[in-house]
Amino acid sequence: MTTIDPMQFVVLGAVIAGVTELISRLRAKDYWVAATIATAAVIGAVFGANHYYPELDVAGGIAIGFGTSGALSALGIVGKRSTPSKSDVLNKTPAAPQE
């Protein structure tokens, strides 16, 4: 069995945090944040498919996208607690004009 170096451990942890956050936001029907996380993964996949960086493939790009999202989520909760909630932007109806 090969050993994992500290940088690989950090990346793996960030990927797990990103995917977990995506699942949590989908479960809470917070679609705007879920779309943002998914977009990060798609952008990573595009960079991987185009081999923008040497030796980066699609799977690596997706991992970097989720990892970046996970790292930002982890940094965002330092010192505060965030609870996913339903996005109301798509569900709100305009208020009736008052006369």
Summary of the structure (lengths in Angstrom):
residues: 99
radius of gyration: 17.4
end to end distance: 74.0
largest distance: 74.0
contacts: 251
relative contact order: 0.17
helix: 61%
strand: 0%
